[in-house]
Amino acid sequence: MLLTAQLLLNYQRCARRAFLDAYGDPSQKVPPSDFLLKLGQDALEHQRLVLANYTWVRPVYPKGDWPAGAQATLELMQQGVEQIHQGVLLTTDESGLVLVSSPDLLVKQPGLSIFGDWLYTPIDIKLSKRPKLEYQIILTFHVYLLATMQGAWPETAWLCIRDKGQLAIDLWQTLPQMQALLAELILILNQQQEPEIFIARNSCNLCTWFDHCYGIAQAEQHLSLLPGVTTSRYAILQQQNLTTLEALAQAEPTQLAVLPGFGSEIANKLVRQAQAVMHNQPLPHPHLASFATNFPLPTSPIELYFDIEAEPGLNLAFLHGVLVVDRQQQTDRFHPLLAERPEDEAIAWQQFLDLVHTYPTAPIFHFCAYETQTIERLAQLYHTPPHVVKPLLARCVDLHKWVTHGVILPIENYTLKLIARWMGFEWRDTEANGAQAICWYSEWLKTGDRQLLESIILYNEDDCRATWQVKDWLSVFLQSQQITS
């Protein structure tokens, strides 16, 4: 049995993913998304730029032959090669399990080892902007295997991340954590214990096993599909034997409120969320009346619906989509304010400012805080005067906040896609999403294929129209609850 650094990394993200990587049916995986492929390409480019600063040697061995790779790496270390790229570190534990890793670099350092008066320390190169613990754990795994091959522990190891360069990690802090995780993973692999499904969309969406796990979770009506059920809360619900949708919907909120990590507000909302899903009916949020009083939902003769597409890797807002809805004239018009090149961002920003100031009293509806955060960032970047920005921000209405504080919907999560689809809206391109738009824009910059821009604009317009649908649905719902805005 083989335990790789990648398997240990995946275990940190999801125990079930690591198990499926080892024992699952590969036919049940889906191909990696365009966005996942793009992340891989970006990581390789970042690695290439970093490696250009080193004069390294790579061990030569047949692809996939880890023992041969380890032997070739050992020979390079015995020769005292200064830097080794993608060396293979390998050891076998007492049960016969083969542990293997391949750090991005092994760098020669002064010290004592079986080779003589030198030893090696690993460097991993990551696209991340921060030294994530999961990367520190993998770097410690490299050190653990390296120590068995060179007969000595290096004093430190290095993580090279974007914008911050090389950061030393505290091996004595991460070593116990790595050893505990490794022991857990080895137990699962040896006993072939399949971990329970738990759908956490933030970490599951990019996993190639997601469709397989999600299908099982849907069939079981697993509670992880219920908004608000976190891994820690689910463990407590299991202890209370509340593991089905029906059981949670019938639970007494006061009994849940005293449990760790719940409290009265969370307990009430979780029970009502289960009731909404079980009966497929929206329910008013307990604080709807007070929220509507403090944050009224405006209706105006002219309303603007606003959505941004951005490329985080370039820190670039490349499209400001604005849908102008004239309720009196019963017309609507979509304005795609596009930066065809990164250097055009300032132009698109100014076009956005000009457009929204054409309608100085119109509320600007958007979904989530990203749009207002980006307005503030671009205003600072391009020195937009406060007397221009502050009134603009005052007109912005976050419909995500309105939905999550005003109504409990029978959905799996409170994203625009699921909310608007439940309300009857459909995107013209069913496969489009924000991650895909990033890939399309990246490909546009490389190829100049304008169809890619048209796909982005179509998706962005539908996001704006979906936001419009959510706003109108909320207005009708408020009237049904006898709450006027």
C-alpha positions, 0 to 999 in steps of 0.5 A: 500500500502506498501513502503519498504526500498528496494523499495526506494533503487530501486527508486534511481536507476530507477524510472521505476523499483520501479513502476514495483516492485509495479504494474508490472506483475511478469511474465514479470521479469526474474530470477536473473542472476548467477552473481546477486545471487553471489553478494547476497551471497557475501553480506550475507557472509560479513554481517555474518563476521561483525555480528560475532562481536556483540551479537544480538537478532532477533525479532521472527514473522511470515515471511512477517507479518510486523506489527507483526515484528514491534511489536516484535521489539518494545518489544525488544527495550522496554526491552533494548536489546543491539543489534537487528538484522533485527528489523522491523521499521514501520509507517503509513502516513496520506494517509494510506501508510505503510512505513517499513524498516529493518536495519541490526542492531539496537544498544542501545545508551545512550539518552532519548526516550519513553523507558527511558534513552536509544535509538537506532541507526541503522547500515547497513552492505554493501559489497560496498567499498565506502559509496554510497549516495543511501545507506546513503539515506536508512540509513536515511530512517531507522532513519526516521521510528525509530524516530517515534517508539522511540520518539527520533532522534539518533544523527547519524547512521552508514554504515559498508562497506568493508575494511573501517569498520563503517562510520558515516553519516551526517543525517542533510545533507541526511535527506532533500534528503531522504524526497524529494525522498520519496515524489516523490516515494509516488506521483508515487505510489499514482497516479500510474504514470508509468515512461518512459523507459530509458535504461542505461546499466550500471545500467539496466543490473542486473535488473530483469525487463531489458528484459521487458523494453528493448523489449519495447525500441527496439520496440519504437526505443527509443533514450536511445538505442543510444550511447551518449544519457544520461538522462540529454541530453535526457531531453533536446532533449525532450524539443527540440521535438527531441525524435525519431531516424529520428528527431535526424538524420535530426537535424542540429548539430549547433542547438544542439551545443548551448544546455546545455551539448552538444557542437559542438563535442557531437552534431555532433557525436550524429547526425552522430550516429543517421544517422548510426543507421537509415541507418545501415551503419558505418560512419567515425568519424569526427576526423578519419584522425588526430587520425590515424595519431597520433595513427597508427593502426599497422599491423605486421607479428605476432600479439598478442590479449590479454584479462584478466578474473578477480575476483574483489572481490578477486582483482585477475587476474586469466586468461591471454588469449593470441591469437598469430596470425602469418600472414605469416604462416597463423596460430593462437594459443591460450594460456590460462595462468590460475591461478587455485587458487588465490595463483597462480596469480604470476605464471600466471603473469610470464607465461604471461611475458614469452610468450609476450617476446617470440615475442618482436616486436609483437603489443598486441591488447586488448579492453579497458584500463583494460588490461593495468591497470592490467599490471601496477597493477600486475607489482607493486604487483610482483615487475616487473622491469620497463625495462620489463614493459614499453616496454610491455605497449608501445606495447599495442594497445587499440582497444576500443579507436580506434573504438570510435575515428575512426568510428561511428557504427550502434550499441547500445553501444560500448562494444566488444560483440555488436561491434564484433557481428555487424561485424559478430563474434559469441561467441560459448557460447552465454550466456557467459560474464565477470560476468558469468566467475566470477561466474564460477571461484567462483564455481570452487574454491568451487567444483573443477569442471574442466568443469567450467574452460573450460567454462571460457577458451572458453569464454576468447578465443572467446573474443581474437578472437573477438578482432582480428576480430575488428582489421581486420575490422578496417584495411579494413575500413581504407583502404576504407577511403583511410587512411593507417596505 
